[in-house]
């Protein structure tokens, strides 16, 4: 699995194998999970806005 994180216009995007799985608005702290199977309590990858 390949994870890619990128920040654009105060938004954090996380992609897994080229598919968007998570989005977070950094100014409000709100987030949206697009793929529950890819991002659940058993996921081995931690998602943070700081590297």
PyMOL Python script that loads the backbone (N, CA, C, O; Angstrom):
from pymol import cmd

cmd.read_pdbstr("""\
ATOM      1  N   UNK A   1       0.842  -1.189   0.000  1.00  0.00           N
ATOM      2  CA  UNK A   1       0.000   0.000   0.000  1.00  0.00           C
ATOM      3  C   UNK A   1       0.879   1.241   0.000  1.00  0.00           C
ATOM      4  O   UNK A   1       1.845   1.338   0.756  1.00  0.00           O
ATOM      5  N   UNK A   2       0.532   2.168  -0.845  1.00  0.00           N
ATOM      6  CA  UNK A   2       1.266   3.424  -0.945  1.00  0.00           C
ATOM      7  C   UNK A   2       0.373   4.543  -0.439  1.00  0.00           C
ATOM      8  O   UNK A   2      -0.717   4.764  -0.967  1.00  0.00           O
ATOM      9  N   UNK A   3       0.839   5.252   0.591  1.00  0.00           N
ATOM     10  CA  UNK A   3       0.115   6.387   1.136  1.00  0.00           C
ATOM     11  C   UNK A   3       0.788   7.665   0.676  1.00  0.00           C
ATOM     12  O   UNK A   3       2.015   7.762   0.660  1.00  0.00           O
ATOM     13  N   UNK A   4      -0.025   8.651   0.299  1.00  0.00           N
ATOM     14  CA  UNK A   4       0.492   9.952  -0.101  1.00  0.00           C
ATOM     15  C   UNK A   4      -0.311  11.012   0.628  1.00  0.00           C
ATOM     16  O   UNK A   4      -1.541  10.990   0.603  1.00  0.00           O
ATOM     17  N   UNK A   5       0.388  11.952   1.287  1.00  0.00           N
ATOM     18  CA  UNK A   5      -0.259  13.061   1.963  1.00  0.00           C
ATOM     19  C   UNK A   5       0.132  14.345   1.262  1.00  0.00           C
ATOM     20  O   UNK A   5       1.297  14.547   0.920  1.00  0.00           O
ATOM     21  N   UNK A   6      -0.855  15.220   1.046  1.00  0.00           N
ATOM     22  CA  UNK A   6      -0.549  16.528   0.474  1.00  0.00           C
ATOM     23  C   UNK A   6      -1.479  17.568   1.073  1.00  0.00           C
ATOM     24  O   UNK A   6      -2.623  17.283   1.428  1.00  0.00           O
ATOM     25  N   UNK A   7      -0.952  18.785   1.175  1.00  0.00           N
ATOM     26  CA  UNK A   7      -1.708  19.902   1.725  1.00  0.00           C
ATOM     27  C   UNK A   7      -1.892  20.948   0.639  1.00  0.00           C
ATOM     28  O   UNK A   7      -0.930  21.385   0.007  1.00  0.00           O
ATOM     29  N   UNK A   8      -3.152  21.346   0.430  1.00  0.00           N
ATOM     30  CA  UNK A   8      -3.487  22.388  -0.544  1.00  0.00           C
ATOM     31  C   UNK A   8      -4.529  23.304   0.072  1.00  0.00           C
ATOM     32  O   UNK A   8      -5.556  22.841   0.568  1.00  0.00           O
ATOM     33  N   UNK A   9      -4.266  24.600   0.040  1.00  0.00           N
ATOM     34  CA  UNK A   9      -5.254  25.596   0.477  1.00  0.00           C
ATOM     35  C   UNK A   9      -5.872  25.255   1.824  1.00  0.00           C
ATOM     36  O   UNK A   9      -7.096  25.238   1.954  1.00  0.00           O
ATOM     37  N   UNK A  10      -5.041  24.983   2.833  1.00  0.00           N
ATOM     38  CA  UNK A  10      -5.484  24.704   4.197  1.00  0.00           C
ATOM     39  C   UNK A  10      -6.323  23.426   4.300  1.00  0.00           C
ATOM     40  O   UNK A  10      -7.160  23.301   5.194  1.00  0.00           O
ATOM     41  N   UNK A  11      -6.097  22.494   3.396  1.00  0.00           N
ATOM     42  CA  UNK A  11      -6.776  21.202   3.423  1.00  0.00           C
ATOM     43  C   UNK A  11      -5.740  20.091   3.314  1.00  0.00           C
ATOM     44  O   UNK A  11      -4.812  20.178   2.509  1.00  0.00           O
ATOM     45  N   UNK A  12      -5.896  19.062   4.114  1.00  0.00           N
ATOM     46  CA  UNK A  12      -5.010  17.902   4.085  1.00  0.00           C
ATOM     47  C   UNK A  12      -5.723  16.766   3.359  1.00  0.00           C
ATOM     48  O   UNK A  12      -6.846  16.406   3.711  1.00  0.00           O
ATOM     49  N   UNK A  13      -5.068  16.206   2.346  1.00  0.00           N
ATOM     50  CA  UNK A  13      -5.609  15.084   1.585  1.00  0.00           C
ATOM     51  C   UNK A  13      -4.714  13.875   1.801  1.00  0.00           C
ATOM     52  O   UNK A  13      -3.489  13.999   1.773  1.00  0.00           O
ATOM     53  N   UNK A  14      -5.309  12.705   2.017  1.00  0.00           N
ATOM     54  CA  UNK A  14      -4.547  11.466   2.133  1.00  0.00           C
ATOM     55  C   UNK A  14      -5.073  10.494   1.088  1.00  0.00           C
ATOM     56  O   UNK A  14      -6.271  10.219   1.010  1.00  0.00           O
ATOM     57  N   UNK A  15      -4.147   9.983   0.288  1.00  0.00           N
ATOM     58  CA  UNK A  15      -4.468   9.047  -0.780  1.00  0.00           C
ATOM     59  C   UNK A  15      -3.841   7.692  -0.462  1.00  0.00           C
ATOM     60  O   UNK A  15      -2.735   7.630   0.075  1.00  0.00           O
ATOM     61  N   UNK A  16      -4.533   6.622  -0.786  1.00  0.00           N
ATOM     62  CA  UNK A  16      -3.976   5.277  -0.692  1.00  0.00           C
ATOM     63  C   UNK A  16      -4.082   4.653  -2.064  1.00  0.00           C
ATOM     64  O   UNK A  16      -5.177   4.482  -2.599  1.00  0.00           O
ATOM     65  N   UNK A  17      -2.930   4.311  -2.632  1.00  0.00           N
ATOM     66  CA  UNK A  17      -2.858   3.752  -3.984  1.00  0.00           C
ATOM     67  C   UNK A  17      -3.572   4.642  -5.002  1.00  0.00           C
ATOM     68  O   UNK A  17      -4.236   4.140  -5.909  1.00  0.00           O
ATOM     69  N   UNK A  18      -3.435   5.965  -4.853  1.00  0.00           N
ATOM     70  CA  UNK A  18      -4.020   6.909  -5.793  1.00  0.00           C
ATOM     71  C   UNK A  18      -5.478   7.244  -5.558  1.00  0.00           C
ATOM     72  O   UNK A  18      -6.044   8.046  -6.301  1.00  0.00           O
ATOM     73  N   UNK A  19      -6.111   6.652  -4.540  1.00  0.00           N
ATOM     74  CA  UNK A  19      -7.527   6.896  -4.253  1.00  0.00           C
ATOM     75  C   UNK A  19      -7.652   7.737  -2.987  1.00  0.00           C
ATOM     76  O   UNK A  19      -7.036   7.426  -1.968  1.00  0.00           O
ATOM     77  N   UNK A  20      -8.452   8.805  -3.052  1.00  0.00           N
ATOM     78  CA  UNK A  20      -8.659   9.671  -1.892  1.00  0.00           C
ATOM     79  C   UNK A  20      -9.404   8.903  -0.811  1.00  0.00           C
ATOM     80  O   UNK A  20     -10.493   8.379  -1.050  1.00  0.00           O
ATOM     81  N   UNK A  21      -8.804   8.836   0.398  1.00  0.00           N
ATOM     82  CA  UNK A  21      -9.459   8.120   1.502  1.00  0.00           C
ATOM     83  C   UNK A  21      -9.789   9.031   2.676  1.00  0.00           C
ATOM     84  O   UNK A  21     -10.625   8.675   3.507  1.00  0.00           O
ATOM     85  N   UNK A  22      -9.142  10.219   2.769  1.00  0.00           N
ATOM     86  CA  UNK A  22      -9.327  11.069   3.940  1.00  0.00           C
ATOM     87  C   UNK A  22      -9.065  12.518   3.562  1.00  0.00           C
ATOM     88  O   UNK A  22      -8.141  12.816   2.804  1.00  0.00           O
ATOM     89  N   UNK A  23      -9.890  13.419   4.099  1.00  0.00           N
ATOM     90  CA  UNK A  23      -9.709  14.854   3.893  1.00  0.00           C
ATOM     91  C   UNK A  23      -9.956  15.565   5.210  1.00  0.00           C
ATOM     92  O   UNK A  23     -10.908  15.252   5.924  1.00  0.00           O
ATOM     93  N   UNK A  24      -9.083  16.540   5.535  1.00  0.00           N
ATOM     94  CA  UNK A  24      -9.237  17.312   6.767  1.00  0.00           C
ATOM     95  C   UNK A  24      -9.050  18.787   6.452  1.00  0.00           C
ATOM     96  O   UNK A  24      -8.100  19.164   5.766  1.00  0.00           O
ATOM     97  N   UNK A  25      -9.954  19.621   6.950  1.00  0.00           N
ATOM     98  CA  UNK A  25      -9.845  21.057   6.841  1.00  0.00           C
ATOM     99  C   UNK A  25      -9.053  21.526   8.051  1.00  0.00           C
ATOM    100  O   UNK A  25      -9.518  21.404   9.184  1.00  0.00           O
ATOM    101  N   UNK A  26      -7.858  22.061   7.820  1.00  0.00           N
ATOM    102  CA  UNK A  26      -6.951  22.398   8.908  1.00  0.00           C
ATOM    103  C   UNK A  26      -7.400  23.613   9.703  1.00  0.00           C
ATOM    104  O   UNK A  26      -7.089  23.705  10.890  1.00  0.00           O
ATOM    105  N   UNK A  27      -8.113  24.544   9.096  1.00  0.00           N
ATOM    106  CA  UNK A  27      -8.540  25.742   9.826  1.00  0.00           C
ATOM    107  C   UNK A  27      -9.701  25.462  10.777  1.00  0.00           C
ATOM    108  O   UNK A  27      -9.828  26.148  11.791  1.00  0.00           O
ATOM    109  N   UNK A  28     -10.548  24.483  10.488  1.00  0.00           N
ATOM    110  CA  UNK A  28     -11.686  24.178  11.370  1.00  0.00           C
ATOM    111  C   UNK A  28     -11.502  22.880  12.148  1.00  0.00           C
ATOM    112  O   UNK A  28     -12.153  22.682  13.173  1.00  0.00           O
ATOM    113  N   UNK A  29     -10.629  21.995  11.680  1.00  0.00           N
ATOM    114  CA  UNK A  29     -10.424  20.715  12.348  1.00  0.00           C
ATOM    115  C   UNK A  29     -11.409  19.646  11.932  1.00  0.00           C
ATOM    116  O   UNK A  29     -11.335  18.515  12.412  1.00  0.00           O
ATOM    117  N   UNK A  30     -12.339  19.986  11.037  1.00  0.00           N
ATOM    118  CA  UNK A  30     -13.307  19.005  10.551  1.00  0.00           C
ATOM    119  C   UNK A  30     -12.627  18.047   9.580  1.00  0.00           C
ATOM    120  O   UNK A  30     -11.666  18.412   8.902  1.00  0.00           O
ATOM    121  N   UNK A  31     -13.140  16.809   9.521  1.00  0.00           N
ATOM    122  CA  UNK A  31     -12.549  15.840   8.610  1.00  0.00           C
ATOM    123  C   UNK A  31     -13.636  14.962   8.001  1.00  0.00           C
ATOM    124  O   UNK A  31     -14.764  14.901   8.489  1.00  0.00           O
ATOM    125  N   UNK A  32     -13.264  14.291   6.929  1.00  0.00           N
ATOM    126  CA  UNK A  32     -14.177  13.401   6.214  1.00  0.00           C
ATOM    127  C   UNK A  32     -13.401  12.171   5.787  1.00  0.00           C
ATOM    128  O   UNK A  32     -12.341  12.281   5.171  1.00  0.00           O
ATOM    129  N   UNK A  33     -13.927  10.996   6.112  1.00  0.00           N
ATOM    130  CA  UNK A  33     -13.332   9.733   5.693  1.00  0.00           C
ATOM    131  C   UNK A  33     -14.124   9.222   4.498  1.00  0.00           C
ATOM    132  O   UNK A  33     -15.343   9.073   4.580  1.00  0.00           O
ATOM    133  N   UNK A  34     -13.444   8.955   3.393  1.00  0.00           N
ATOM    134  CA  UNK A  34     -14.104   8.525   2.168  1.00  0.00           C
ATOM    135  C   UNK A  34     -14.103   7.009   2.006  1.00  0.00           C
ATOM    136  O   UNK A  34     -14.958   6.469   1.305  1.00  0.00           O
ATOM    137  N   UNK A  35     -13.163   6.315   2.639  1.00  0.00           N
ATOM    138  CA  UNK A  35     -13.072   4.859   2.513  1.00  0.00           C
ATOM    139  C   UNK A  35     -12.890   4.270   3.905  1.00  0.00           C
ATOM    140  O   UNK A  35     -11.779   4.249   4.434  1.00  0.00           O
ATOM    141  N   UNK A  36     -13.984   3.792   4.501  1.00  0.00           N
ATOM    142  CA  UNK A  36     -13.935   3.281   5.870  1.00  0.00           C
ATOM    143  C   UNK A  36     -13.075   2.029   6.007  1.00  0.00           C
ATOM    144  O   UNK A  36     -12.472   1.809   7.058  1.00  0.00           O
ATOM    145  N   UNK A  37     -13.010   1.217   4.978  1.00  0.00           N
ATOM    146  CA  UNK A  37     -12.209  -0.007   5.053  1.00  0.00           C
ATOM    147  C   UNK A  37     -10.722   0.326   5.060  1.00  0.00           C
ATOM    148  O   UNK A  37      -9.937  -0.341   5.734  1.00  0.00           O
ATOM    149  N   UNK A  38     -10.335   1.355   4.311  1.00  0.00           N
ATOM    150  CA  UNK A  38      -8.918   1.736   4.265  1.00  0.00           C
ATOM    151  C   UNK A  38      -8.491   2.454   5.532  1.00  0.00           C
ATOM    152  O   UNK A  38      -7.316   2.403   5.896  1.00  0.00           O
ATOM    153  N   UNK A  39      -9.411   3.122   6.214  1.00  0.00           N
ATOM    154  CA  UNK A  39      -9.061   3.926   7.386  1.00  0.00           C
ATOM    155  C   UNK A  39      -9.987   3.533   8.542  1.00  0.00           C
ATOM    156  O   UNK A  39     -11.015   4.172   8.765  1.00  0.00           O
ATOM    157  N   UNK A  40      -9.619   2.492   9.266  1.00  0.00           N
ATOM    158  CA  UNK A  40     -10.389   2.077  10.428  1.00  0.00           C
ATOM    159  C   UNK A  40      -9.447   1.847  11.600  1.00  0.00           C
ATOM    160  O   UNK A  40      -8.273   2.210  11.517  1.00  0.00           O
ATOM    161  N   UNK A  41      -9.924   1.259  12.685  1.00  0.00           N
ATOM    162  CA  UNK A  41      -9.091   1.109  13.872  1.00  0.00           C
ATOM    163  C   UNK A  41      -7.938   0.131  13.679  1.00  0.00           C
ATOM    164  O   UNK A  41      -7.042   0.076  14.522  1.00  0.00           O
ATOM    165  N   UNK A  42      -7.933  -0.638  12.600  1.00  0.00           N
ATOM    166  CA  UNK A  42      -6.854  -1.583  12.335  1.00  0.00           C
ATOM    167  C   UNK A  42      -5.823  -1.051  11.348  1.00  0.00           C
ATOM    168  O   UNK A  42      -4.905  -1.776  10.965  1.00  0.00           O
ATOM    169  N   UNK A  43      -5.963   0.210  10.929  1.00  0.00           N
ATOM    170  CA  UNK A  43      -5.035   0.807   9.979  1.00  0.00           C
ATOM    171  C   UNK A  43      -3.675   1.005  10.642  1.00  0.00           C
ATOM    172  O   UNK A  43      -3.598   1.481  11.775  1.00  0.00           O
ATOM    173  N   UNK A  44      -2.617   0.646   9.949  1.00  0.00           N
ATOM    174  CA  UNK A  44      -1.278   0.749  10.507  1.00  0.00           C
ATOM    175  C   UNK A  44      -0.643   2.106  10.261  1.00  0.00           C
ATOM    176  O   UNK A  44       0.426   2.385  10.804  1.00  0.00           O
ATOM    177  N   UNK A  45      -1.265   2.953   9.466  1.00  0.00           N
ATOM    178  CA  UNK A  45      -0.712   4.260   9.124  1.00  0.00           C
ATOM    179  C   UNK A  45      -1.394   5.336   9.953  1.00  0.00           C
ATOM    180  O   UNK A  45      -2.622   5.396  10.006  1.00  0.00           O
ATOM    181  N   UNK A  46      -0.605   6.188  10.600  1.00  0.00           N
ATOM    182  CA  UNK A  46      -1.132   7.305  11.363  1.00  0.00           C
ATOM    183  C   UNK A  46      -1.214   8.527  10.463  1.00  0.00           C
ATOM    184  O   UNK A  46      -0.284   8.804   9.706  1.00  0.00           O
ATOM    185  N   UNK A  47      -2.310   9.254  10.537  1.00  0.00           N
ATOM    186  CA  UNK A  47      -2.520  10.407   9.668  1.00  0.00           C
ATOM    187  C   UNK A  47      -2.443  11.674  10.520  1.00  0.00           C
ATOM    188  O   UNK A  47      -3.281  11.896  11.394  1.00  0.00           O
ATOM    189  N   UNK A  48      -1.439  12.494  10.259  1.00  0.00           N
ATOM    190  CA  UNK A  48      -1.249  13.768  10.951  1.00  0.00           C
ATOM    191  C   UNK A  48      -0.986  14.837   9.922  1.00  0.00           C
ATOM    192  O   UNK A  48      -0.502  14.545   8.828  1.00  0.00           O
ATOM    193  N   UNK A  49      -1.304  16.093  10.261  1.00  0.00           N
ATOM    194  CA  UNK A  49      -0.982  17.154   9.330  1.00  0.00           C
ATOM    195  C   UNK A  49       0.471  17.570   9.437  1.00  0.00           C
ATOM    196  O   UNK A  49       0.983  18.233   8.535  1.00  0.00           O
ATOM    197  N   UNK A  50       1.153  17.200  10.519  1.00  0.00           N
ATOM    198  CA  UNK A  50       2.576  17.526  10.678  1.00  0.00           C
ATOM    199  C   UNK A  50       3.406  16.315  10.305  1.00  0.00           C
ATOM    200  O   UNK A  50       3.045  15.187  10.640  1.00  0.00           O
ATOM    201  N   UNK A  51       4.509  16.536   9.620  1.00  0.00           N
ATOM    202  CA  UNK A  51       5.404  15.437   9.230  1.00  0.00           C
ATOM    203  C   UNK A  51       6.312  15.080  10.377  1.00  0.00           C
ATOM    204  O   UNK A  51       7.140  14.178  10.251  1.00  0.00           O
TER     205      UNK A  51
END
""", "prot")
cmd.dss("prot")
cmd.show_as("cartoon", "prot")
cmd.util.cbc("prot")
cmd.orient("prot")
